Amino acid sequence: MIALYLLVLLVVVLIVLAYVIFILDIFLWKHDIDTSDDVLKIVISEIKETDYKNRNFIDLGCSKGSFCLRLKKQLPDLNIVGVDDNRLRILVAKLKNNFHKHKVTFVRKDIFNHDLRSANYIYTYLWPTILPWLEEKFNDELEQNTKVMCNETFLPNWEIKKQIKLFPKKKFSEYLFVYLKK
Ligand SMILES: C[S@@+](CC[C@H](N)C(=O)[O-])C[C@H]1O[C@@H](n2cnc3c(N)ncnc32)[C@H](O)[C@@H]1O
């Protein structure tokens, strides 16, 4: 009886500890908000406009991998790579990956050190200050016609192909900015 009580106590302590670590991680590190299912649907329809099978999608700043794994479940024929420089978040993403039938490749790396030349689709949900620097990297590395989808924040100099209102009912909705590399 005491052993069972101690086991339950241990599990509770571990769960509380995990929450504390995740909350500290959010405050001490870069923001960690997942893309919603509504936005996921929009991204999927953008990908489905093209011949996506066996092509390469990169989520720059994938956090704990929720977006990549939900996308992979819907489009198992798409090769998906998630990149994030946060050890804890990538560890959680890799752990979650084990429980999924269709696998995503998760890489712990600064997105600025990740080679983008094989990408056919790029997705970002990042702070606006990062986008001008990323734009330079995209100019250097992306192949022509790579589809770039930026949630909420945009590339300062690229021509926007589509600007999709993400929450049409909201007065101040965010947008998904869609680009094609020239
Ligand atoms: C808001 S989350 C986006 C999560 C996921 N892409 C989604 O849409 O659900 C942004 C993530 O980008 C990561 N990030 C920001 N700057 C980065 C950098 N320079 N290199 C790697 N990851 C970065 C953060 O660690 C964070 O986990």
The ligand as an SDF file (V2000), in Angstrom:
LIG
                    3D

 27 29  0  0  0  0  0  0  0  0999 V2000
    6.1660   30.0210  -31.9020 C   0  0  0  0  0  0  0  0  0  0  0  0
    7.2080   28.6340  -31.9160 S   0  0  0  0  0  0  0  0  0  0  0  0
    6.5960   27.9130  -33.3910 C   0  0  0  0  0  0  0  0  0  0  0  0
    6.2930   26.4430  -33.2530 C   0  0  0  0  0  0  0  0  0  0  0  0
    5.8260   25.7380  -34.5250 C   0  0  0  0  0  0  0  0  0  0  0  0
    6.5310   26.1710  -35.7070 N   0  0  0  0  0  0  0  0  0  0  0  0
    4.3610   25.9640  -34.7450 C   0  0  0  0  0  0  0  0  0  0  0  0
    4.0260   26.7620  -35.6230 O   0  0  0  0  0  0  0  0  0  0  0  0
    3.5470   25.3510  -34.0490 O   0  0  0  0  0  0  0  0  0  0  0  0
    8.7640   29.3210  -32.4380 C   0  0  0  0  0  0  0  0  0  0  0  0
    9.9590   28.4130  -32.2060 C   0  0  0  0  0  0  0  0  0  0  0  0
   11.0640   28.9370  -32.9440 O   0  0  0  0  0  0  0  0  0  0  0  0
   12.2540   28.6350  -32.2550 C   0  0  0  0  0  0  0  0  0  0  0  0
   13.3030   29.5330  -32.7240 N   0  0  0  0  0  0  0  0  0  0  0  0
   13.3290   30.8760  -32.7050 C   0  0  0  0  0  0  0  0  0  0  0  0
   14.4680   31.3450  -33.2120 N   0  0  0  0  0  0  0  0  0  0  0  0
   15.2070   30.2590  -33.5620 C   0  0  0  0  0  0  0  0  0  0  0  0
   16.5000   30.0720  -34.1550 C   0  0  0  0  0  0  0  0  0  0  0  0
   17.2710   31.1200  -34.4870 N   0  0  0  0  0  0  0  0  0  0  0  0
   16.9150   28.8170  -34.3950 N   0  0  0  0  0  0  0  0  0  0  0  0
   16.1500   27.7520  -34.0690 C   0  0  0  0  0  0  0  0  0  0  0  0
   14.9180   27.8550  -33.5060 N   0  0  0  0  0  0  0  0  0  0  0  0
   14.4550   29.1010  -33.2600 C   0  0  0  0  0  0  0  0  0  0  0  0
   11.8990   28.8140  -30.7830 C   0  0  0  0  0  0  0  0  0  0  0  0
   12.7540   28.0390  -29.9680 O   0  0  0  0  0  0  0  0  0  0  0  0
   10.4300   28.3460  -30.7610 C   0  0  0  0  0  0  0  0  0  0  0  0
   10.3620   27.0170  -30.3110 O   0  0  0  0  0  0  0  0  0  0  0  0
  1  2  1  0
  2  3  1  0
  2 10  1  0
  3  4  1  0
  4  5  1  0
  5  6  1  0
  5  7  1  0
  7  8  2  0
  7  9  1  0
 10 11  1  0
 11 12  1  0
 11 26  1  0
 12 13  1  0
 13 14  1  0
 13 24  1  0
 14 15  1  0
 14 23  1  0
 15 16  2  0
 16 17  1  0
 17 18  1  0
 17 23  2  0
 18 19  1  0
 18 20  2  0
 20 21  1  0
 21 22  2  0
 22 23  1  0
 24 25  1  0
 24 26  1  0
 26 27  1  0
M  CHG  2   2   1   9  -1
M  END
$$$$
